Amino acid sequence: VINIKETLPLFMEHQPGDKPLREMTFMHIVKSIKRMNLEHPQSTENS
């Protein structure tokens, strides 16, 4: 499992020009953040 902190800067730096790929990437990031919030709702990483 790759940490979102490692992948998010990569996705922001290399925004794909392919719209379906961009949408899929966005949804994976959103799901990872939601999952992180469920596991640790008071974590400083979530603010």
C-alpha positions as semicolon CSV with decimal commas, in nm:
position;residue;x (nm);y (nm);z (nm)
1;V;0,000;0,000;0,000
2;I;0,135;0,339;-0,098
3;N;0,082;0,631;0,137
4;I;-0,127;0,918;0,000
5;K;0,134;1,165;0,126
6;E;0,379;1,011;-0,120
7;T;0,145;1,001;-0,419
8;L;-0,047;1,328;-0,391
9;P;0,248;1,554;-0,479
10;L;0,326;1,327;-0,774
11;F;-0,028;1,356;-0,909
12;M;-0,031;1,732;-0,858
13;E;0,301;1,772;-1,038
14;H;0,216;1,542;-1,330
15;Q;-0,150;1,615;-1,395
16;P;-0,247;1,379;-1,674
17;G;-0,400;1,530;-1,987
18;D;-0,627;1,228;-2,027
19;K;-0,964;1,321;-1,869
20;P;-1,070;0,964;-1,766
21;L;-0,731;0,909;-1,603
22;R;-0,755;1,245;-1,426
23;E;-1,105;1,159;-1,296
24;M;-0,992;0,815;-1,178
25;T;-0,694;0,969;-0,998
26;F;-0,917;1,227;-0,830
27;M;-1,161;0,960;-0,709
28;H;-0,879;0,748;-0,566
29;I;-0,744;1,049;-0,376
30;V;-1,089;1,136;-0,239
31;K;-1,151;0,776;-0,131
32;S;-0,812;0,760;0,042
33;I;-0,885;1,080;0,234
34;K;-1,231;0,954;0,335
35;R;-1,081;0,625;0,452
36;M;-0,814;0,811;0,648
37;N;-1,084;1,025;0,815
38;L;-1,283;0,716;0,914
39;E;-0,981;0,551;1,073
40;H;-0,846;0,859;1,252
41;P;-1,112;1,133;1,273
42;Q;-0,911;1,356;1,510
43;S;-0,575;1,318;1,338
44;T;-0,374;1,629;1,251
45;E;-0,323;1,481;0,903
46;N;-0,692;1,539;0,830
47;S;-0,694;1,911;0,895
